[in-house]
Amino acid sequence: MRSTAARTTARVIGVIAILIGALWVGQGLGVLPGSAMSGVLFWFWVGAVLVLVGLALLFFSRRPVPPSA
């Protein structure tokens, strides 16, 4: 990512993805009861993948910008 706006957008989306993914992991494991998703293992896996996607966005948005030729 070259522009500051793209890096900032990727970081914001990454943090939101991590938070939502963590919520879904908690619901899928039954730690956060009170919804139709609670205790359904499918939501644990979806949340875990979303957390990984968020972490990847944060990682790639922090890589140094290569010098232009």
N, CA, C and O atoms as a CHARMM CRD file, in Angstrom:
* protein
*
  276
    1    1 MET  N      0.84100  -1.16800   0.00000 PROA 1      0.00000
    2    1 MET  CA     0.00000   0.00000   0.00000 PROA 1      0.00000
    3    1 MET  C      0.88700   1.23200   0.00000 PROA 1      0.00000
    4    1 MET  O      1.82500   1.34700   0.79000 PROA 1      0.00000
    5    2 ARG  N      0.58000   2.12300  -0.87600 PROA 2      0.00000
    6    2 ARG  CA     1.45100   3.28200  -1.03000 PROA 2      0.00000
    7    2 ARG  C      0.90200   4.53000  -0.35900 PROA 2      0.00000
    8    2 ARG  O      1.67100   5.29600   0.22200 PROA 2      0.00000
    9    3 SER  N     -0.38800   4.75600  -0.42000 PROA 3      0.00000
   10    3 SER  CA    -0.91000   6.01400   0.11000 PROA 3      0.00000
   11    3 SER  C     -1.23500   5.90100   1.59400 PROA 3      0.00000
   12    3 SER  O     -1.52800   4.82400   2.11400 PROA 3      0.00000
   13    4 THR  N     -1.17400   7.03200   2.24200 PROA 4      0.00000
   14    4 THR  CA    -1.50400   7.08900   3.67400 PROA 4      0.00000
   15    4 THR  C     -2.96400   6.74400   3.89400 PROA 4      0.00000
   16    4 THR  O     -3.30200   6.06700   4.86500 PROA 4      0.00000
   17    5 ALA  N     -3.83200   7.20100   3.00600 PROA 5      0.00000
   18    5 ALA  CA    -5.25900   6.92100   3.13900 PROA 5      0.00000
   19    5 ALA  C     -5.53800   5.41600   3.05300 PROA 5      0.00000
   20    5 ALA  O     -6.35100   4.88900   3.81200 PROA 5      0.00000
   21    6 ALA  N     -4.86600   4.73400   2.13500 PROA 6      0.00000
   22    6 ALA  CA    -5.05900   3.28300   1.99800 PROA 6      0.00000
   23    6 ALA  C     -4.55900   2.55300   3.23100 PROA 6      0.00000
   24    6 ALA  O     -5.18700   1.59800   3.68700 PROA 6      0.00000
   25    7 ARG  N     -3.43600   2.99400   3.77400 PROA 7      0.00000
   26    7 ARG  CA    -2.89500   2.35900   4.98400 PROA 7      0.00000
   27    7 ARG  C     -3.84300   2.56400   6.16600 PROA 7      0.00000
   28    7 ARG  O     -4.11500   1.63100   6.92200 PROA 7      0.00000
   29    8 THR  N     -4.33700   3.78300   6.31600 PROA 8      0.00000
   30    8 THR  CA    -5.24700   4.08700   7.42000 PROA 8      0.00000
   31    8 THR  C     -6.54700   3.30000   7.28600 PROA 8      0.00000
   32    8 THR  O     -7.05800   2.76700   8.27100 PROA 8      0.00000
   33    9 THR  N     -7.07400   3.22900   6.07900 PROA 9      0.00000
   34    9 THR  CA    -8.30600   2.46600   5.83900 PROA 9      0.00000
   35    9 THR  C     -8.09600   0.99000   6.15700 PROA 9      0.00000
   36    9 THR  O     -8.95100   0.36500   6.78400 PROA 9      0.00000
   37   10 ALA  N     -6.97400   0.43300   5.73300 PROA 10     0.00000
   38   10 ALA  CA    -6.68300  -0.97700   6.01000 PROA 10     0.00000
   39   10 ALA  C     -6.56000  -1.21500   7.51200 PROA 10     0.00000
   40   10 ALA  O     -7.01800  -2.24200   8.01300 PROA 10     0.00000
   41   11 ARG  N     -5.95200  -0.28500   8.22900 PROA 11     0.00000
   42   11 ARG  CA    -5.81500  -0.44100   9.67900 PROA 11     0.00000
   43   11 ARG  C     -7.17000  -0.39300  10.37100 PROA 11     0.00000
   44   11 ARG  O     -7.44100  -1.19800  11.26200 PROA 11     0.00000
   45   12 VAL  N     -8.01800   0.54100   9.97100 PROA 12     0.00000
   46   12 VAL  CA    -9.35000   0.65100  10.58900 PROA 12     0.00000
   47   12 VAL  C    -10.16500  -0.60500  10.30900 PROA 12     0.00000
   48   12 VAL  O    -10.78000  -1.15900  11.22000 PROA 12     0.00000
   49   13 ILE  N    -10.17500  -1.05600   9.06600 PROA 13     0.00000
   50   13 ILE  CA   -10.91700  -2.27100   8.71200 PROA 13     0.00000
   51   13 ILE  C    -10.32700  -3.48000   9.43600 PROA 13     0.00000
   52   13 ILE  O    -11.06700  -4.36200   9.87200 PROA 13     0.00000
   53   14 GLY  N     -9.00100  -3.52400   9.56600 PROA 14     0.00000
   54   14 GLY  CA    -8.35900  -4.62400  10.28700 PROA 14     0.00000
   55   14 GLY  C     -8.77300  -4.68100  11.74600 PROA 14     0.00000
   56   14 GLY  O     -9.06500  -5.75800  12.26500 PROA 14     0.00000
   57   15 VAL  N     -8.80200  -3.53900  12.40900 PROA 15     0.00000
   58   15 VAL  CA    -9.20100  -3.51200  13.81700 PROA 15     0.00000
   59   15 VAL  C    -10.67000  -3.90600  13.96300 PROA 15     0.00000
   60   15 VAL  O    -11.02400  -4.66700  14.86300 PROA 15     0.00000
   61   16 ILE  N    -11.52000  -3.39000  13.08300 PROA 16     0.00000
   62   16 ILE  CA   -12.94600  -3.75800  13.13600 PROA 16     0.00000
   63   16 ILE  C    -13.12000  -5.25300  12.89400 PROA 16     0.00000
   64   16 ILE  O    -13.92000  -5.89800  13.57300 PROA 16     0.00000
   65   17 ALA  N    -12.38200  -5.81200  11.93500 PROA 17     0.00000
   66   17 ALA  CA   -12.47300  -7.25200  11.64800 PROA 17     0.00000
   67   17 ALA  C    -12.03900  -8.06900  12.86000 PROA 17     0.00000
   68   17 ALA  O    -12.66200  -9.08200  13.17900 PROA 17     0.00000
   69   18 ILE  N    -10.98300  -7.64100  13.53400 PROA 18     0.00000
   70   18 ILE  CA   -10.51500  -8.36500  14.72100 PROA 18     0.00000
   71   18 ILE  C    -11.56300  -8.31900  15.82100 PROA 18     0.00000
   72   18 ILE  O    -11.83300  -9.33400  16.46400 PROA 18     0.00000
   73   19 LEU  N    -12.15500  -7.15300  16.04400 PROA 19     0.00000
   74   19 LEU  CA   -13.16100  -7.02800  17.11100 PROA 19     0.00000
   75   19 LEU  C    -14.40700  -7.86200  16.81300 PROA 19     0.00000
   76   19 LEU  O    -14.90900  -8.56100  17.69300 PROA 19     0.00000
   77   20 ILE  N    -14.90100  -7.79300  15.59200 PROA 20     0.00000
   78   20 ILE  CA   -16.08400  -8.57700  15.23200 PROA 20     0.00000
   79   20 ILE  C    -15.75700 -10.06800  15.26800 PROA 20     0.00000
   80   20 ILE  O    -16.55700 -10.86900  15.75100 PROA 20     0.00000
   81   21 GLY  N    -14.58400 -10.43800  14.75900 PROA 21     0.00000
   82   21 GLY  CA   -14.17200 -11.84500  14.79400 PROA 21     0.00000
   83   21 GLY  C    -14.06300 -12.37200  16.20800 PROA 21     0.00000
   84   21 GLY  O    -14.47400 -13.49800  16.48900 PROA 21     0.00000
   85   22 ALA  N    -13.50300 -11.55400  17.11400 PROA 22     0.00000
   86   22 ALA  CA   -13.40200 -11.98200  18.51400 PROA 22     0.00000
   87   22 ALA  C    -14.78600 -12.14700  19.13900 PROA 22     0.00000
   88   22 ALA  O    -15.01400 -13.06300  19.92800 PROA 22     0.00000
   89   23 LEU  N    -15.69800 -11.25800  18.78200 PROA 23     0.00000
   90   23 LEU  CA   -17.07800 -11.38400  19.27300 PROA 23     0.00000
   91   23 LEU  C    -17.69700 -12.68600  18.79200 PROA 23     0.00000
   92   23 LEU  O    -18.33900 -13.39500  19.56600 PROA 23     0.00000
   93   24 TRP  N    -17.50700 -13.00000  17.52100 PROA 24     0.00000
   94   24 TRP  CA   -18.06600 -14.23400  16.96400 PROA 24     0.00000
   95   24 TRP  C    -17.41600 -15.47000  17.55500 PROA 24     0.00000
   96   24 TRP  O    -18.08700 -16.48100  17.75700 PROA 24     0.00000
   97   25 VAL  N    -16.13000 -15.40800  17.83500 PROA 25     0.00000
   98   25 VAL  CA   -15.45600 -16.53400  18.49000 PROA 25     0.00000
   99   25 VAL  C    -16.08000 -16.76200  19.86200 PROA 25     0.00000
  100   25 VAL  O    -16.38500 -17.89600  20.23400 PROA 25     0.00000
  101   26 GLY  N    -16.26500 -15.68500  20.60500 PROA 26     0.00000
  102   26 GLY  CA   -16.87800 -15.80000  21.92600 PROA 26     0.00000
  103   26 GLY  C    -18.28700 -16.36100  21.86800 PROA 26     0.00000
  104   26 GLY  O    -18.66500 -17.18500  22.70000 PROA 26     0.00000
  105   27 GLN  N    -19.05900 -15.92200  20.89600 PROA 27     0.00000
  106   27 GLN  CA   -20.41800 -16.44300  20.75800 PROA 27     0.00000
  107   27 GLN  C    -20.39600 -17.90200  20.30600 PROA 27     0.00000
  108   27 GLN  O    -21.17500 -18.71800  20.79900 PROA 27     0.00000
  109   28 GLY  N    -19.52400 -18.22300  19.39100 PROA 28     0.00000
  110   28 GLY  CA   -19.45500 -19.60600  18.90100 PROA 28     0.00000
  111   28 GLY  C    -19.05300 -20.58900  19.98300 PROA 28     0.00000
  112   28 GLY  O    -19.49800 -21.73700  19.98500 PROA 28     0.00000
  113   29 LEU  N    -18.20400 -20.13500  20.91100 PROA 29     0.00000
  114   29 LEU  CA   -17.80000 -21.00400  22.01800 PROA 29     0.00000
  115   29 LEU  C    -18.79900 -21.00500  23.16600 PROA 29     0.00000
  116   29 LEU  O    -18.65900 -21.78300  24.11000 PROA 29     0.00000
  117   30 GLY  N    -19.80400 -20.14200  23.09400 PROA 30     0.00000
  118   30 GLY  CA   -20.80800 -20.07800  24.14700 PROA 30     0.00000
  119   30 GLY  C    -20.38900 -19.21600  25.32200 PROA 30     0.00000
  120   30 GLY  O    -21.05200 -19.22600  26.35900 PROA 30     0.00000
  121   31 VAL  N    -19.28800 -18.46100  25.18000 PROA 31     0.00000
  122   31 VAL  CA   -18.81900 -17.58700  26.24300 PROA 31     0.00000
  123   31 VAL  C    -19.72900 -16.36300  26.36400 PROA 31     0.00000
  124   31 VAL  O    -19.95000 -15.84700  27.45900 PROA 31     0.00000
  125   32 LEU  N    -20.24700 -15.91400  25.23600 PROA 32     0.00000
  126   32 LEU  CA   -21.15500 -14.76600  25.19100 PROA 32     0.00000
  127   32 LEU  C    -22.54900 -15.25800  24.80100 PROA 32     0.00000
  128   32 LEU  O    -22.87600 -15.30500  23.61500 PROA 32     0.00000
  129   33 PRO  N    -23.36200 -15.61900  25.77500 PROA 33     0.00000
  130   33 PRO  CA   -24.68500 -16.16000  25.46700 PROA 33     0.00000
  131   33 PRO  C    -25.66700 -15.05800  25.08000 PROA 33     0.00000
  132   33 PRO  O    -25.37600 -13.87100  25.22800 PROA 33     0.00000
  133   34 GLY  N    -26.82200 -15.46200  24.58700 PROA 34     0.00000
  134   34 GLY  CA   -27.89900 -14.52800  24.34400 PROA 34     0.00000
  135   34 GLY  C    -28.21000 -14.26600  22.88600 PROA 34     0.00000
  136   34 GLY  O    -28.96200 -13.34100  22.58000 PROA 34     0.00000
  137   35 SER  N    -27.65900 -15.04600  21.98100 PROA 35     0.00000
  138   35 SER  CA   -28.01700 -14.87100  20.57600 PROA 35     0.00000
  139   35 SER  C    -28.16400 -16.24400  19.92500 PROA 35     0.00000
  140   35 SER  O    -27.84600 -17.27400  20.52000 PROA 35     0.00000
  141   36 ALA  N    -28.64900 -16.22700  18.70300 PROA 36     0.00000
  142   36 ALA  CA   -28.81000 -17.48600  17.96700 PROA 36     0.00000
  143   36 ALA  C    -27.45100 -18.08400  17.59900 PROA 36     0.00000
  144   36 ALA  O    -27.35900 -19.26600  17.26700 PROA 36     0.00000
  145   37 MET  N    -26.39800 -17.26500  17.66100 PROA 37     0.00000
  146   37 MET  CA   -25.05600 -17.72400  17.32000 PROA 37     0.00000
  147   37 MET  C    -24.37400 -18.41400  18.50100 PROA 37     0.00000
  148   37 MET  O    -23.36500 -19.09500  18.32300 PROA 37     0.00000
  149   38 SER  N    -24.91100 -18.24300  19.68300 PROA 38     0.00000
  150   38 SER  CA   -24.27100 -18.77000  20.89200 PROA 38     0.00000
  151   38 SER  C    -24.22100 -20.29300  20.87400 PROA 38     0.00000
  152   38 SER  O    -25.23400 -20.96200  20.66600 PROA 38     0.00000
  153   39 GLY  N    -23.02900 -20.82200  21.09600 PROA 39     0.00000
  154   39 GLY  CA   -22.84900 -22.26400  21.18100 PROA 39     0.00000
  155   39 GLY  C    -22.78600 -22.97300  19.84200 PROA 39     0.00000
  156   39 GLY  O    -22.70400 -24.20000  19.80800 PROA 39     0.00000
  157   40 VAL  N    -22.82200 -22.23200  18.72500 PROA 40     0.00000
  158   40 VAL  CA   -22.75000 -22.83700  17.39800 PROA 40     0.00000
  159   40 VAL  C    -21.29700 -22.74100  16.92300 PROA 40     0.00000
  160   40 VAL  O    -20.78700 -21.65000  16.66800 PROA 40     0.00000
  161   41 LEU  N    -20.65600 -23.87700  16.81100 PROA 41     0.00000
  162   41 LEU  CA   -19.22900 -23.92100  16.50700 PROA 41     0.00000
  163   41 LEU  C    -18.87800 -23.30300  15.15700 PROA 41     0.00000
  164   41 LEU  O    -17.75200 -22.85000  14.95300 PROA 41     0.00000
  165   42 PHE  N    -19.83800 -23.28500  14.23800 PROA 42     0.00000
  166   42 PHE  CA   -19.61100 -22.64200  12.94400 PROA 42     0.00000
  167   42 PHE  C    -19.15200 -21.20700  13.13700 PROA 42     0.00000
  168   42 PHE  O    -18.25300 -20.76400  12.42200 PROA 42     0.00000
  169   43 TRP  N    -19.72500 -20.46500  14.06500 PROA 43     0.00000
  170   43 TRP  CA   -19.38600 -19.05600  14.27600 PROA 43     0.00000
  171   43 TRP  C    -18.01700 -18.89800  14.91400 PROA 43     0.00000
  172   43 TRP  O    -17.37200 -17.86300  14.74600 PROA 43     0.00000
  173   44 PHE  N    -17.56700 -19.90600  15.63800 PROA 44     0.00000
  174   44 PHE  CA   -16.19500 -19.87500  16.13700 PROA 44     0.00000
  175   44 PHE  C    -15.21900 -19.85800  14.97600 PROA 44     0.00000
  176   44 PHE  O    -14.28100 -19.06100  14.96400 PROA 44     0.00000
  177   45 TRP  N    -15.43100 -20.72800  14.00100 PROA 45     0.00000
  178   45 TRP  CA   -14.51300 -20.82900  12.86800 PROA 45     0.00000
  179   45 TRP  C    -14.58700 -19.58800  11.98200 PROA 45     0.00000
  180   45 TRP  O    -13.55700 -19.09300  11.52400 PROA 45     0.00000
  181   46 VAL  N    -15.78300 -19.08600  11.73900 PROA 46     0.00000
  182   46 VAL  CA   -15.91800 -17.86200  10.94100 PROA 46     0.00000
  183   46 VAL  C    -15.21900 -16.70500  11.65000 PROA 46     0.00000
  184   46 VAL  O    -14.51700 -15.91800  11.01400 PROA 46     0.00000
  185   47 GLY  N    -15.40900 -16.60100  12.96100 PROA 47     0.00000
  186   47 GLY  CA   -14.75800 -15.54600  13.72700 PROA 47     0.00000
  187   47 GLY  C    -13.24700 -15.68400  13.73100 PROA 47     0.00000
  188   47 GLY  O    -12.53400 -14.68500  13.63600 PROA 47     0.00000
  189   48 ALA  N    -12.75100 -16.90100  13.83800 PROA 48     0.00000
  190   48 ALA  CA   -11.30700 -17.12000  13.83000 PROA 48     0.00000
  191   48 ALA  C    -10.69900 -16.69800  12.49200 PROA 48     0.00000
  192   48 ALA  O     -9.62900 -16.09000  12.46200 PROA 48     0.00000
  193   49 VAL  N    -11.36600 -17.01200  11.40300 PROA 49     0.00000
  194   49 VAL  CA   -10.87700 -16.60200  10.08200 PROA 49     0.00000
  195   49 VAL  C    -10.90500 -15.07500   9.96800 PROA 49     0.00000
  196   49 VAL  O     -9.97800 -14.47700   9.42300 PROA 49     0.00000
  197   50 LEU  N    -11.95500 -14.45200  10.47600 PROA 50     0.00000
  198   50 LEU  CA   -12.05700 -12.99400  10.41600 PROA 50     0.00000
  199   50 LEU  C    -10.95500 -12.32500  11.24200 PROA 50     0.00000
  200   50 LEU  O    -10.41000 -11.30000  10.83200 PROA 50     0.00000
  201   51 VAL  N    -10.62800 -12.89200  12.38700 PROA 51     0.00000
  202   51 VAL  CA    -9.52200 -12.36100  13.19200 PROA 51     0.00000
  203   51 VAL  C     -8.21400 -12.46500  12.40600 PROA 51     0.00000
  204   51 VAL  O     -7.41800 -11.52500  12.40900 PROA 51     0.00000
  205   52 LEU  N     -7.98700 -13.57900  11.74300 PROA 52     0.00000
  206   52 LEU  CA    -6.76600 -13.73900  10.94000 PROA 52     0.00000
  207   52 LEU  C     -6.71400 -12.74300   9.78100 PROA 52     0.00000
  208   52 LEU  O     -5.65100 -12.20900   9.46600 PROA 52     0.00000
  209   53 VAL  N     -7.84400 -12.50000   9.15800 PROA 53     0.00000
  210   53 VAL  CA    -7.89500 -11.51800   8.07300 PROA 53     0.00000
  211   53 VAL  C     -7.56500 -10.12100   8.62100 PROA 53     0.00000
  212   53 VAL  O     -6.81700  -9.36600   8.00000 PROA 53     0.00000
  213   54 GLY  N     -8.12300  -9.79100   9.77300 PROA 54     0.00000
  214   54 GLY  CA    -7.83700  -8.50200  10.38900 PROA 54     0.00000
  215   54 GLY  C     -6.36900  -8.35600  10.74000 PROA 54     0.00000
  216   54 GLY  O     -5.78000  -7.29600  10.52600 PROA 54     0.00000
  217   55 LEU  N     -5.77600  -9.40900  11.27800 PROA 55     0.00000
  218   55 LEU  CA    -4.34700  -9.36800  11.59800 PROA 55     0.00000
  219   55 LEU  C     -3.49500  -9.21400  10.33700 PROA 55     0.00000
  220   55 LEU  O     -2.49200  -8.50000  10.34500 PROA 55     0.00000
  221   56 ALA  N     -3.89200  -9.87700   9.26800 PROA 56     0.00000
  222   56 ALA  CA    -3.15800  -9.74700   8.00100 PROA 56     0.00000
  223   56 ALA  C     -3.25000  -8.31200   7.47500 PROA 56     0.00000
  224   56 ALA  O     -2.26200  -7.76800   6.98400 PROA 56     0.00000
  225   57 LEU  N     -4.41800  -7.70800   7.57600 PROA 57     0.00000
  226   57 LEU  CA    -4.56100  -6.31500   7.14800 PROA 57     0.00000
  227   57 LEU  C     -3.65400  -5.39700   7.95800 PROA 57     0.00000
  228   57 LEU  O     -3.00300  -4.51200   7.40200 PROA 57     0.00000
  229   58 LEU  N     -3.61300  -5.60400   9.25800 PROA 58     0.00000
  230   58 LEU  CA    -2.74000  -4.78100  10.09600 PROA 58     0.00000
  231   58 LEU  C     -1.27800  -5.01100   9.73300 PROA 58     0.00000
  232   58 LEU  O     -0.50100  -4.05900   9.66100 PROA 58     0.00000
  233   59 PHE  N     -0.90400  -6.24200   9.51000 PROA 59     0.00000
  234   59 PHE  CA     0.48600  -6.55700   9.17600 PROA 59     0.00000
  235   59 PHE  C      0.90500  -5.88700   7.86500 PROA 59     0.00000
  236   59 PHE  O      1.94700  -5.23500   7.79700 PROA 59     0.00000
  237   60 PHE  N      0.08400  -6.05500   6.82800 PROA 60     0.00000
  238   60 PHE  CA     0.45600  -5.52000   5.52100 PROA 60     0.00000
  239   60 PHE  C      0.34500  -3.99900   5.46000 PROA 60     0.00000
  240   60 PHE  O      1.00500  -3.36800   4.63500 PROA 60     0.00000
  241   61 SER  N     -0.47700  -3.40600   6.31600 PROA 61     0.00000
  242   61 SER  CA    -0.56800  -1.94700   6.32000 PROA 61     0.00000
  243   61 SER  C      0.59900  -1.30900   7.05500 PROA 61     0.00000
  244   61 SER  O      0.80800  -0.10200   6.94000 PROA 61     0.00000
  245   62 ARG  N      1.36500  -2.09200   7.80500 PROA 62     0.00000
  246   62 ARG  CA     2.49500  -1.54900   8.54300 PROA 62     0.00000
  247   62 ARG  C      3.83400  -1.78500   7.83700 PROA 62     0.00000
  248   62 ARG  O      4.86000  -1.27500   8.28500 PROA 62     0.00000
  249   63 ARG  N      3.83800  -2.53600   6.76000 PROA 63     0.00000
  250   63 ARG  CA     5.08300  -2.79300   6.03100 PROA 63     0.00000
  251   63 ARG  C      5.60400  -1.49800   5.45100 PROA 63     0.00000
  252   63 ARG  O      4.81800  -0.64300   5.04200 PROA 63     0.00000
  253   64 PRO  N      6.90500  -1.33800   5.40600 PROA 64     0.00000
  254   64 PRO  CA     7.46200  -0.10000   4.85100 PROA 64     0.00000
  255   64 PRO  C      7.17700   0.04500   3.36600 PROA 64     0.00000
  256   64 PRO  O      7.12000  -0.94100   2.63100 PROA 64     0.00000
  257   65 VAL  N      7.00300   1.26600   2.94500 PROA 65     0.00000
  258   65 VAL  CA     6.72900   1.54800   1.55000 PROA 65     0.00000
  259   65 VAL  C      8.04000   1.43100   0.77100 PROA 65     0.00000
  260   65 VAL  O      9.03000   2.06100   1.14400 PROA 65     0.00000
  261   66 PRO  N      8.06800   0.63500  -0.30600 PROA 66     0.00000
  262   66 PRO  CA     9.30200   0.51300  -1.08900 PROA 66     0.00000
  263   66 PRO  C      9.59200   1.84000  -1.80500 PROA 66     0.00000
  264   66 PRO  O      8.67000   2.52100  -2.25200 PROA 66     0.00000
  265   67 PRO  N     10.85000   2.19300  -1.90700 PROA 67     0.00000
  266   67 PRO  CA    11.19200   3.44500  -2.59700 PROA 67     0.00000
  267   67 PRO  C     10.82000   3.35800  -4.08000 PROA 67     0.00000
  268   67 PRO  O     11.01800   2.32500  -4.72000 PROA 67     0.00000
  269   68 SER  N     10.29100   4.43300  -4.60500 PROA 68     0.00000
  270   68 SER  CA     9.89700   4.42400  -6.01800 PROA 68     0.00000
  271   68 SER  C     11.11500   4.65100  -6.89600 PROA 68     0.00000
  272   68 SER  O     12.04700   5.36400  -6.52400 PROA 68     0.00000
  273   69 ALA  N     11.08900   4.04000  -8.05000 PROA 69     0.00000
  274   69 ALA  CA    12.24300   4.10500  -8.96100 PROA 69     0.00000
  275   69 ALA  C     12.31800   5.39400  -9.71000 PROA 69     0.00000
  276   69 ALA  O     13.23300   5.59100 -10.51000 PROA 69     0.00000
